[in-house]
C-alpha cells in the first residue's frame, strides 16, 4: 500500500527527531498548518515552494518527500546525506573502504558483460 503524503511527512519528521512545533518554526508556518499537511493524501495540494521548504527542513529531497523517489534512490540519498554530515577524516576513511568494493563489482560486471556502474 502506498503511503499518503501526510503519513510520509510525519514519518520523516519523527525520524529527524522533530516535533510539529519544530517543523513549523523551521518552515515559518503555524503548527496548525503542519497538522493539516500531515493529514494530506497528496503533495499536489501544496505549492512547490512549500514542498521545497518542508523537504529542506527535513533534510530530504523533494522527490523523497513527495513519494516519487524509488526505494533505491531513497537509500542512496540517505547515504549521501550521511556522508555530507561526516567530518572529512571519517568520510575519507569510509570512501577508502568502499572504493575497492565498487571497483571489484565493476570488474566482475565487465567480465560478465553485465550492466556497468559507470
Phi and psi restraints in degrees (value plus and minus 20) as a CYANA .aco file:
   2 UNK   PHI     -94.1   -54.1
   2 UNK   PSI     120.3   160.3
   3 UNK   PHI    -100.7   -60.7
   3 UNK   PSI     115.0   155.0
   4 UNK   PHI     -85.5   -45.5
   4 UNK   PSI     137.0   177.0
   5 UNK   PHI     -76.5   -36.5
   5 UNK   PSI     -67.9   -27.9
   6 UNK   PHI     -80.8   -40.8
   6 UNK   PSI     -59.8   -19.8
   7 UNK   PHI     -84.4   -44.4
   7 UNK   PSI     -61.5   -21.5
   8 UNK   PHI     -85.8   -45.8
   8 UNK   PSI     -62.6   -22.6
   9 UNK   PHI     -79.4   -39.4
   9 UNK   PSI     -66.8   -26.8
  10 UNK   PHI     -81.4   -41.4
  10 UNK   PSI     -65.3   -25.3
  11 UNK   PHI     -82.7   -42.7
  11 UNK   PSI     -64.8   -24.8
  12 UNK   PHI     -86.5   -46.5
  12 UNK   PSI     -58.5   -18.5
  13 UNK   PHI     -82.2   -42.2
  13 UNK   PSI     -66.5   -26.5
  14 UNK   PHI     -86.8   -46.8
  14 UNK   PSI     -60.0   -20.0
  15 UNK   PHI     -80.2   -40.2
  15 UNK   PSI     -52.3   -12.3
  16 UNK   PHI    -101.5   -61.5
  16 UNK   PSI     -27.1    12.9
  17 UNK   PHI      57.6    97.6
  17 UNK   PSI       5.5    45.5
  18 UNK   PHI    -123.1   -83.1
  18 UNK   PSI     125.9   165.9
  19 UNK   PHI    -108.7   -68.7
  19 UNK   PSI     152.0   192.0
  20 UNK   PHI     -82.5   -42.5
  20 UNK   PSI     -55.4   -15.4
  21 UNK   PHI     -83.9   -43.9
  21 UNK   PSI     -65.0   -25.0
  22 UNK   PHI     -78.5   -38.5
  22 UNK   PSI     -66.8   -26.8
  23 UNK   PHI     -84.8   -44.8
  23 UNK   PSI     -62.4   -22.4
  24 UNK   PHI     -79.0   -39.0
  24 UNK   PSI     -65.4   -25.4
  25 UNK   PHI     -84.7   -44.7
  25 UNK   PSI     -62.0   -22.0
  26 UNK   PHI     -83.6   -43.6
  26 UNK   PSI     -53.6   -13.6
  27 UNK   PHI    -114.9   -74.9
  27 UNK   PSI     -39.6     0.4
  28 UNK   PHI      63.1   103.1
  28 UNK   PSI      18.1    58.1
  29 UNK   PHI    -148.5  -108.5
  29 UNK   PSI     154.9   194.9
  30 UNK   PHI    -105.1   -65.1
  30 UNK   PSI     140.2   180.2
  31 UNK   PHI     -82.5   -42.5
  31 UNK   PSI     -57.3   -17.3
  32 UNK   PHI     -80.5   -40.5
  32 UNK   PSI     -55.0   -15.0
  33 UNK   PHI     -87.9   -47.9
  33 UNK   PSI     -61.4   -21.4
  34 UNK   PHI     -80.7   -40.7
  34 UNK   PSI     -65.1   -25.1
  35 UNK   PHI     -77.8   -37.8
  35 UNK   PSI     -63.7   -23.7
  36 UNK   PHI     -84.4   -44.4
  36 UNK   PSI     -64.3   -24.3
  37 UNK   PHI     -80.9   -40.9
  37 UNK   PSI     -55.7   -15.7
  38 UNK   PHI     -94.5   -54.5
  38 UNK   PSI     -22.5    17.5
  39 UNK   PHI    -128.3   -88.3
  39 UNK   PSI     -20.2    19.8
  40 UNK   PHI     -93.4   -53.4
  40 UNK   PSI     127.2   167.2
  41 UNK   PHI    -107.7   -67.7
  41 UNK   PSI     -51.1   -11.1
  42 UNK   PHI    -155.4  -115.4
  42 UNK   PSI     122.7   162.7
  43 UNK   PHI     -91.0   -51.0
  43 UNK   PSI     -34.5     5.5
  44 UNK   PHI     -85.3   -45.3
  44 UNK   PSI     -33.1     6.9
  45 UNK   PHI    -100.6   -60.6
  45 UNK   PSI     -25.5    14.5
  46 UNK   PHI    -124.6   -84.6
  46 UNK   PSI     131.4   171.4
  47 UNK   PHI     -90.6   -50.6
  47 UNK   PSI     126.9   166.9
  48 UNK   PHI     -75.2   -35.2
  48 UNK   PSI     -57.6   -17.6
  49 UNK   PHI     -84.5   -44.5
  49 UNK   PSI     -56.6   -16.6
  50 UNK   PHI     -91.0   -51.0
  50 UNK   PSI     -60.3   -20.3
  51 UNK   PHI     -79.4   -39.4
  51 UNK   PSI     -62.8   -22.8
  52 UNK   PHI     -84.4   -44.4
  52 UNK   PSI     -60.7   -20.7
  53 UNK   PHI     -85.4   -45.4
  53 UNK   PSI     -62.1   -22.1
  54 UNK   PHI     -83.6   -43.6
  54 UNK   PSI     -65.5   -25.5
  55 UNK   PHI     -80.7   -40.7
  55 UNK   PSI     -62.3   -22.3
  56 UNK   PHI     -82.5   -42.5
  56 UNK   PSI     -62.1   -22.1
  57 UNK   PHI     -85.2   -45.2
  57 UNK   PSI     -50.6   -10.6
  58 UNK   PHI    -113.2   -73.2
  58 UNK   PSI     -21.8    18.2
  59 UNK   PHI      39.5    79.5
  59 UNK   PSI      23.4    63.4
  60 UNK   PHI    -150.5  -110.5
  60 UNK   PSI     144.0   184.0
  61 UNK   PHI    -105.3   -65.3
  61 UNK   PSI     142.7   182.7
  62 UNK   PHI     -83.9   -43.9
  62 UNK   PSI     -52.8   -12.8
  63 UNK   PHI     -83.5   -43.5
  63 UNK   PSI     -60.5   -20.5
  64 UNK   PHI     -85.9   -45.9
  64 UNK   PSI     -64.8   -24.8
  65 UNK   PHI     -84.1   -44.1
  65 UNK   PSI     -58.1   -18.1
  66 UNK   PHI     -97.5   -57.5
  66 UNK   PSI     -30.2     9.8
  67 UNK   PHI      60.0   100.0
  67 UNK   PSI       1.6    41.6
  68 UNK   PHI    -119.1   -79.1
  68 UNK   PSI     -29.2    10.8
  69 UNK   PHI    -105.3   -65.3
  69 UNK   PSI     121.3   161.3
  70 UNK   PHI     -87.9   -47.9
  70 UNK   PSI     132.4   172.4
  71 UNK   PHI     -72.7   -32.7
  71 UNK   PSI     -58.1   -18.1
  72 UNK   PHI     -85.2   -45.2
  72 UNK   PSI     -58.9   -18.9
  73 UNK   PHI     -83.4   -43.4
  73 UNK   PSI     -58.4   -18.4
  74 UNK   PHI     -85.2   -45.2
  74 UNK   PSI     -60.7   -20.7
  75 UNK   PHI     -83.4   -43.4
  75 UNK   PSI     -63.1   -23.1
  76 UNK   PHI     -82.9   -42.9
  76 UNK   PSI     -61.6   -21.6
  77 UNK   PHI     -83.2   -43.2
  77 UNK   PSI     -61.1   -21.1
  78 UNK   PHI     -82.9   -42.9
  78 UNK   PSI     -65.0   -25.0
  79 UNK   PHI     -82.7   -42.7
  79 UNK   PSI     -63.3   -23.3
  80 UNK   PHI     -83.0   -43.0
  80 UNK   PSI     -64.6   -24.6
  81 UNK   PHI     -82.6   -42.6
  81 UNK   PSI     -59.7   -19.7
  82 UNK   PHI     -82.1   -42.1
  82 UNK   PSI     -62.8   -22.8
  83 UNK   PHI     -82.9   -42.9
  83 UNK   PSI     -60.9   -20.9
  84 UNK   PHI     -83.2   -43.2
  84 UNK   PSI     -52.5   -12.5
  85 UNK   PHI    -101.2   -61.2
  85 UNK   PSI     -39.2     0.8
  86 UNK   PHI     -89.2   -49.2
  86 UNK   PSI     132.0   172.0
  87 UNK   PHI     -88.6   -48.6
  87 UNK   PSI     132.0   172.0
  88 UNK   PHI     -74.7   -34.7
  88 UNK   PSI     -58.5   -18.5
  89 UNK   PHI     -85.5   -45.5
  89 UNK   PSI     -64.4   -24.4
  90 UNK   PHI     -85.8   -45.8
  90 UNK   PSI     -59.9   -19.9
  91 UNK   PHI     -80.6   -40.6
  91 UNK   PSI     -66.1   -26.1
  92 UNK   PHI     -81.3   -41.3
  92 UNK   PSI     -60.9   -20.9
  93 UNK   PHI     -82.3   -42.3
  93 UNK   PSI     -64.1   -24.1
  94 UNK   PHI     -86.2   -46.2
  94 UNK   PSI     -62.4   -22.4
  95 UNK   PHI     -83.7   -43.7
  95 UNK   PSI     -60.4   -20.4
  96 UNK   PHI     -81.6   -41.6
  96 UNK   PSI     -53.5   -13.5
  97 UNK   PHI     -93.6   -53.6
  97 UNK   PSI     -55.7   -15.7
  98 UNK   PHI     -98.5   -58.5
  98 UNK   PSI     -56.6   -16.6
  99 UNK   PHI     -79.3   -39.3
  99 UNK   PSI     -63.1   -23.1
 100 UNK   PHI     -81.6   -41.6
 100 UNK   PSI     -55.2   -15.2
 101 UNK   PHI     -86.8   -46.8
 101 UNK   PSI     -61.4   -21.4
 102 UNK   PHI     -85.5   -45.5
 102 UNK   PSI     -63.1   -23.1
 103 UNK   PHI     -84.2   -44.2
 103 UNK   PSI     -59.6   -19.6
 104 UNK   PHI     -82.4   -42.4
 104 UNK   PSI     -62.9   -22.9
 105 UNK   PHI     -81.4   -41.4
 105 UNK   PSI     -64.0   -24.0
 106 UNK   PHI     -79.8   -39.8
 106 UNK   PSI     -64.5   -24.5
 107 UNK   PHI     -82.0   -42.0
 107 UNK   PSI     -65.0   -25.0
 108 UNK   PHI     -83.0   -43.0
 108 UNK   PSI     -62.1   -22.1
 109 UNK   PHI     -85.6   -45.6
 109 UNK   PSI     -60.0   -20.0
 110 UNK   PHI     -83.4   -43.4
 110 UNK   PSI     -61.8   -21.8
 111 UNK   PHI     -85.8   -45.8
 111 UNK   PSI     -57.4   -17.4
 112 UNK   PHI    -104.0   -64.0
 112 UNK   PSI     -28.5    11.5
 113 UNK   PHI      53.4    93.4
 113 UNK   PSI      -1.6    38.4
 114 UNK   PHI    -105.4   -65.4
 114 UNK   PSI    -193.3  -153.3
 115 UNK   PHI     -84.0   -44.0
 115 UNK   PSI     128.1   168.1
 116 UNK   PHI    -124.6   -84.6
 116 UNK   PSI     134.1   174.1
 117 UNK   PHI    -101.5   -61.5
 117 UNK   PSI     -31.3     8.7
